[in-house]
Amino acid sequence: MNGKKRILTGERPTGRLHIGHYAGSLENRIKLQHQYETFIIIADVQALTTHFEKPEILQKAVYDVALDNLAAGIDPEVSTLFIQSQIPQIAELTIFYSMLITVNALRHNPTIKTEASQYGYKDLTYGFLGYPVSQAADITFCKADLVPVGEDQVPHIEVARKLVRRFNSLYKPILKEPEALLGDCPRVVGLDGNAKMGKSLNNAIYLSDSEEDVSSKVKSAVTDPARITLKDKGNPEICAVCAYHKIFNKEESHNIEEMCKNAGIGCTACKKNLAAVLNQFLEPIRDRRIYYETKQNYVKNILMTGTEKVRECAKQTIEEVREAMSIRYF
């Protein structure tokens, strides 16, 4: 440790990252990386909870997530990127934690319920149901102090905190109880007005989208369906375009909302404005991504170096865990 508190954050690699990821976690992660020792997990094992039938997507997705983090502004000199499946101690700690929590507690986790409904799961796999246990191991194997999360992930952090308290009480107080670090950004709605932006919903604007793609996607975004003509007054509260203005065009958003309410701006002009703002915001991210795409060996080395560093940390923690549980036999 270098005296700084440690953060654990990251994503499941299920595809490229979009502007919802940026607003919800990446922007804050980039700001915090110089204040805290930052570990960024690419949670490929947890990606299998919903993509177990398509493991072949993981290799590309792992690199896409790494590229998007670097392109967005993560500095590999100060932040540590690593791949979850390459840290076997996380899997071991997950097994130990699974002895300390009941199936009923997991079934009643509100985030699990929501995600199961979203994916249409009626009969849950062991891995999907145990996702919060795996996440608790991710957070605690490196003794993270803080975990930046959105409101919907707070129940997972509570599972981690309870497991740490139970472990420390039963065996030995060696694990650190993590705290949730809540961001203040609202969830970014999908282009179709869905409460969530995501690849599986086909309603996302990706950080790597071209200028033409962004303009085309914004053009298709859902606005107030009751607004038929330019003279009709709009309701910005149910408009995806206005929601994006609030997040990515803060200086103008209030004025745009007022014009919308008073029929002072049409949806076409509003969308053109937003597309210009988003493309200006994404341009440096695209440029950095293109640069890193030409440096594949460099990106691979970043992941290998980060994973090796984290593995050493994990080995130390798991030795302490085994000793605390009296299961060191030799």
C-alpha positions as CSV (number, residue, x, y, z in Angstrom):
1,M,0.0,0.0,0.0
2,N,1.2,3.5,-0.7
3,G,-0.8,5.3,2.0
4,K,-3.7,6.0,-0.3
5,K,-7.1,4.3,0.2
6,R,-7.8,1.6,-2.3
7,I,-10.7,1.6,-4.8
8,L,-12.1,-1.5,-6.6
9,T,-14.2,-0.8,-9.7
10,G,-14.7,-2.3,-13.1
11,E,-17.1,-3.9,-15.6
12,R,-18.3,-7.2,-16.9
13,P,-16.9,-7.6,-20.4
14,T,-20.0,-8.2,-22.5
15,G,-19.1,-5.7,-25.3
16,R,-17.9,-2.2,-25.9
17,L,-18.7,0.5,-23.3
18,H,-21.3,3.2,-24.0
19,I,-22.0,6.7,-22.8
20,G,-24.1,5.2,-19.9
21,H,-21.0,3.5,-18.6
22,Y,-19.1,6.8,-18.9
23,A,-21.6,8.9,-17.0
24,G,-22.3,6.2,-14.5
25,S,-18.8,5.1,-13.6
26,L,-16.0,6.0,-16.0
27,E,-16.0,9.7,-15.5
28,N,-15.8,9.4,-11.8
29,R,-13.2,6.6,-12.1
30,I,-10.9,8.9,-14.1
31,K,-11.2,11.7,-11.6
32,L,-10.6,9.4,-8.6
33,Q,-7.6,7.5,-10.0
34,H,-5.2,10.2,-8.8
35,Q,-6.7,10.4,-5.4
36,Y,-6.9,6.6,-4.6
37,E,-5.0,3.5,-5.5
38,T,-7.3,2.2,-8.2
39,F,-7.9,-1.4,-9.1
40,I,-10.0,-1.9,-12.2
41,I,-11.4,-5.4,-12.6
42,I,-12.5,-6.8,-16.0
43,A,-15.0,-9.4,-14.6
44,D,-15.0,-12.0,-17.3
45,V,-16.1,-14.8,-14.9
46,Q,-19.2,-12.8,-13.9
47,A,-19.9,-12.1,-17.6
48,L,-20.5,-15.8,-17.9
49,T,-23.5,-15.5,-15.5
50,T,-25.5,-14.2,-18.5
51,H,-23.2,-15.3,-21.4
52,F,-22.2,-18.8,-20.4
53,E,-23.4,-20.1,-23.7
54,K,-21.2,-17.8,-25.7
55,P,-17.8,-17.8,-23.9
56,E,-16.1,-17.1,-27.3
57,I,-17.2,-13.4,-27.1
58,L,-15.0,-12.9,-24.0
59,Q,-11.6,-12.5,-25.5
60,K,-12.6,-9.6,-27.8
61,A,-14.9,-8.1,-25.1
62,V,-12.0,-8.1,-22.5
63,Y,-9.9,-6.1,-24.9
64,D,-12.7,-3.8,-25.8
65,V,-13.3,-3.0,-22.2
66,A,-9.6,-2.4,-21.7
67,L,-9.4,-0.2,-24.8
68,D,-12.5,1.8,-23.7
69,N,-11.1,2.4,-20.3
70,L,-7.8,3.6,-21.7
71,A,-9.4,5.7,-24.4
72,A,-11.7,7.4,-21.8
73,G,-8.7,8.5,-19.8
74,I,-7.6,5.8,-17.4
75,D,-3.9,6.2,-16.9
76,P,-2.1,2.8,-16.8
77,E,0.7,4.3,-14.9
78,V,-1.5,5.0,-11.9
79,S,-4.5,2.6,-12.3
80,T,-4.2,-1.2,-12.3
81,L,-6.3,-3.1,-14.9
82,F,-6.6,-6.9,-14.4
83,I,-8.6,-9.8,-15.6
84,Q,-10.8,-11.6,-13.0
85,S,-10.4,-15.2,-14.2
86,Q,-6.6,-15.0,-14.0
87,I,-6.8,-14.5,-10.2
88,P,-7.6,-18.0,-8.9
89,Q,-7.7,-16.7,-5.3
90,I,-10.9,-14.8,-6.1
91,A,-12.6,-18.1,-7.0
92,E,-11.3,-19.7,-3.8
93,L,-12.5,-16.8,-1.6
94,T,-15.9,-17.0,-3.4
95,I,-16.2,-20.7,-2.3
96,F,-15.4,-19.8,1.3
97,Y,-17.9,-17.0,1.3
98,S,-20.6,-19.3,-0.1
99,M,-20.6,-21.1,3.2
100,L,-21.5,-18.0,5.1
101,I,-24.6,-16.9,3.2
102,T,-28.0,-18.5,2.7
103,V,-29.8,-19.1,-0.6
104,N,-32.8,-17.2,0.7
105,A,-30.7,-14.1,1.4
106,L,-29.5,-14.2,-2.2
107,R,-33.0,-14.9,-3.7
108,H,-34.2,-11.8,-1.9
109,N,-31.5,-9.5,-3.2
110,P,-33.4,-6.8,-5.1
111,T,-30.7,-6.4,-7.8
112,I,-30.7,-10.2,-8.5
113,K,-34.5,-10.0,-8.8
114,T,-34.4,-7.1,-11.2
115,E,-31.7,-8.6,-13.4
116,A,-33.4,-12.0,-13.4
117,S,-36.5,-10.4,-14.7
118,Q,-34.6,-8.3,-17.2
119,Y,-33.1,-11.5,-18.7
120,G,-36.3,-13.5,-18.4
121,Y,-34.7,-16.1,-16.1
122,K,-37.2,-18.2,-14.1
123,D,-34.8,-20.9,-13.1
124,L,-31.6,-19.3,-11.9
125,T,-28.1,-20.9,-12.3
126,Y,-26.0,-21.3,-9.2
127,G,-23.5,-18.7,-10.7
128,F,-26.2,-16.1,-11.4
129,L,-27.7,-16.5,-8.0
130,G,-24.3,-16.3,-6.4
131,Y,-23.2,-13.3,-8.3
132,P,-23.1,-11.0,-5.2
133,V,-20.9,-13.6,-3.4
134,S,-18.4,-13.5,-6.3
135,Q,-18.5,-9.7,-6.3
136,A,-17.8,-9.7,-2.6
137,A,-14.7,-11.8,-3.2
138,D,-13.7,-9.3,-6.0
139,I,-13.9,-6.4,-3.6
140,T,-12.3,-8.0,-0.5
141,F,-9.5,-10.1,-1.9
142,C,-7.5,-6.9,-2.4
143,K,-8.9,-5.3,0.8
144,A,-10.6,-2.4,-1.1
145,D,-11.7,0.5,1.1
146,L,-14.2,1.9,-1.4
147,V,-16.3,0.7,-4.2
148,P,-17.8,3.3,-6.6
149,V,-21.3,2.1,-7.5
150,G,-24.7,3.2,-8.7
151,E,-27.8,3.0,-6.4
152,D,-28.8,-0.3,-7.9
153,Q,-25.5,-2.0,-6.9
154,V,-25.7,-0.9,-3.2
155,P,-27.4,-4.3,-2.2
156,H,-24.3,-6.1,-3.6
157,I,-22.0,-4.0,-1.4
158,E,-24.2,-4.8,1.6
159,V,-23.7,-8.5,0.9
160,A,-19.9,-7.9,0.8
161,R,-20.1,-6.0,4.1
162,K,-22.2,-8.7,5.8
163,L,-19.9,-11.5,4.6
164,V,-16.8,-9.6,5.9
165,R,-18.4,-9.1,9.3
166,R,-19.4,-12.7,9.5
167,F,-16.0,-14.0,8.5
168,N,-14.1,-11.6,10.9
169,S,-16.5,-12.6,13.7
170,L,-16.2,-16.4,13.1
171,Y,-12.5,-16.6,12.4
172,K,-10.2,-13.7,12.7
173,P,-10.6,-9.9,11.9
174,I,-8.3,-9.8,8.8
175,L,-10.7,-8.6,6.1
176,K,-11.6,-5.0,5.4
177,E,-15.3,-4.0,5.4
178,P,-15.8,-2.0,2.1
179,E,-17.9,1.1,1.8
180,A,-20.0,2.1,-1.2
181,L,-19.0,5.3,-2.9
182,L,-22.2,6.6,-4.6
183,G,-21.9,8.8,-7.7
184,D,-24.4,11.6,-8.3
185,C,-25.1,11.0,-12.0
186,P,-28.6,9.7,-12.9
187,R,-28.9,6.5,-14.9
188,V,-28.6,7.2,-18.6
189,V,-31.8,6.1,-20.4
190,G,-31.7,4.2,-23.7
191,L,-32.3,5.7,-27.1
192,D,-35.7,4.0,-27.0
193,G,-36.6,5.6,-23.7
194,N,-35.9,2.4,-21.8
195,A,-34.8,3.1,-18.2
196,K,-31.5,1.3,-19.0
197,M,-29.0,1.7,-21.9
198,G,-27.4,-1.6,-22.9
199,K,-26.0,-3.7,-25.7
200,S,-28.6,-6.4,-25.4
201,L,-31.4,-3.8,-25.7
202,N,-29.8,-2.3,-28.9
203,N,-30.4,1.2,-27.6
204,A,-26.9,2.5,-26.8
205,I,-24.4,5.1,-28.0
206,Y,-20.9,3.6,-27.7
207,L,-17.8,5.5,-26.8
208,S,-16.3,4.1,-30.0
209,D,-19.2,5.0,-32.3
210,S,-18.2,7.1,-35.4
211,E,-19.5,10.6,-35.9
212,E,-22.0,9.3,-38.4
213,D,-23.2,6.6,-36.1
214,V,-23.8,9.0,-33.3
215,S,-25.7,11.4,-35.5
216,S,-27.8,8.6,-36.9
217,K,-28.6,7.2,-33.4
218,V,-29.5,10.5,-31.9
219,K,-31.8,11.1,-34.9
220,S,-33.7,7.9,-33.9
221,A,-33.9,8.8,-30.2
222,V,-37.3,8.8,-28.6
223,T,-38.9,12.2,-27.8
224,D,-42.2,13.3,-26.5
225,P,-44.7,11.3,-28.6
226,A,-47.4,13.9,-28.1
227,R,-45.4,16.5,-29.8
228,I,-46.4,16.2,-33.5
229,T,-45.7,19.7,-34.9
230,L,-43.2,22.4,-34.1
231,K,-46.0,24.5,-32.5
232,D,-46.8,21.7,-30.0
233,K,-45.3,22.3,-26.6
234,G,-43.1,19.4,-25.4
235,N,-42.5,17.5,-22.2
236,P,-38.7,17.2,-21.7
237,E,-39.3,14.9,-18.7
238,I,-40.2,12.0,-21.0
239,C,-37.7,12.8,-23.8
240,A,-34.4,10.8,-24.1
241,V,-32.8,13.6,-26.0
242,C,-33.4,16.1,-23.1
243,A,-32.1,13.5,-20.7
244,Y,-28.8,13.4,-22.6
245,H,-28.6,17.2,-22.7
246,K,-28.9,17.3,-18.9
247,I,-25.8,15.0,-18.6
248,F,-23.6,15.9,-21.5
249,N,-24.7,19.5,-22.2
250,K,-25.3,20.9,-18.8
251,E,-24.7,24.6,-19.7
252,E,-27.4,24.6,-22.3
253,S,-29.8,22.0,-20.9
254,H,-32.0,24.3,-18.8
255,N,-32.5,26.7,-21.7
256,I,-33.2,23.8,-24.1
257,E,-35.8,22.4,-21.7
258,E,-37.6,25.8,-21.4
259,M,-37.6,26.2,-25.2
260,C,-39.0,22.6,-25.6
261,K,-41.8,23.4,-23.1
262,N,-42.7,26.6,-24.9
263,A,-42.3,25.2,-28.5
264,G,-39.3,27.4,-29.0
265,I,-37.2,24.6,-30.5
266,G,-38.1,21.6,-32.6
267,C,-37.0,18.0,-32.0
268,T,-34.9,18.0,-35.2
269,A,-32.9,21.1,-34.2
270,C,-32.6,19.7,-30.6
271,K,-31.2,16.4,-31.9
272,K,-28.7,18.1,-34.2
273,N,-27.5,20.2,-31.2
274,L,-27.1,17.0,-29.1
275,A,-25.3,15.1,-31.8
276,A,-22.8,17.9,-32.2
277,V,-22.2,18.0,-28.4
278,L,-21.8,14.3,-28.1
279,N,-19.4,14.1,-31.1
280,Q,-17.3,16.9,-29.7
281,F,-17.2,15.0,-26.3
282,L,-16.4,11.7,-28.0
283,E,-13.8,12.9,-30.5
284,P,-10.7,12.7,-28.1
285,I,-11.9,9.3,-26.8
286,R,-12.2,8.0,-30.4
287,D,-8.7,9.3,-31.2
288,R,-7.1,7.7,-28.1
289,R,-8.9,4.4,-28.9
290,I,-7.5,4.4,-32.4
291,Y,-4.1,5.0,-30.9
292,Y,-4.4,2.1,-28.5
293,E,-5.8,-0.2,-31.2
294,T,-2.5,0.2,-33.0
295,K,-0.6,-0.8,-29.8
296,Q,-2.1,-4.2,-29.1
297,N,1.0,-5.6,-27.5
298,Y,1.2,-2.6,-25.3
299,V,-2.4,-3.0,-24.1
300,K,-1.8,-6.8,-23.6
301,N,1.2,-5.9,-21.5
302,I,-0.8,-3.5,-19.4
303,L,-3.3,-6.3,-18.6
304,M,-0.6,-8.9,-18.0
305,T,1.4,-6.5,-15.7
306,G,-1.7,-5.4,-13.8
307,T,-3.0,-9.0,-13.4
308,E,0.4,-10.2,-12.1
309,K,0.6,-7.3,-9.6
310,V,-3.0,-8.1,-8.3
311,R,-2.2,-11.8,-8.2
312,E,0.6,-11.2,-5.6
313,C,-1.9,-9.2,-3.5
314,A,-4.4,-12.0,-3.8
315,K,-1.9,-14.6,-2.7
316,Q,-1.2,-12.7,0.5
317,T,-4.9,-12.3,1.3
318,I,-5.8,-16.0,0.7
319,E,-2.9,-17.1,2.9
320,E,-4.3,-15.0,5.7
321,V,-7.7,-16.4,5.1
322,R,-6.6,-20.0,5.2
323,E,-4.6,-19.3,8.4
324,A,-7.7,-17.6,10.0
325,M,-9.9,-20.6,9.0
326,S,-7.2,-23.1,10.3
327,I,-7.0,-24.8,6.9
328,R,-3.3,-24.4,6.3
329,Y,-2.1,-28.0,6.7
330,F,1.5,-27.9,5.6
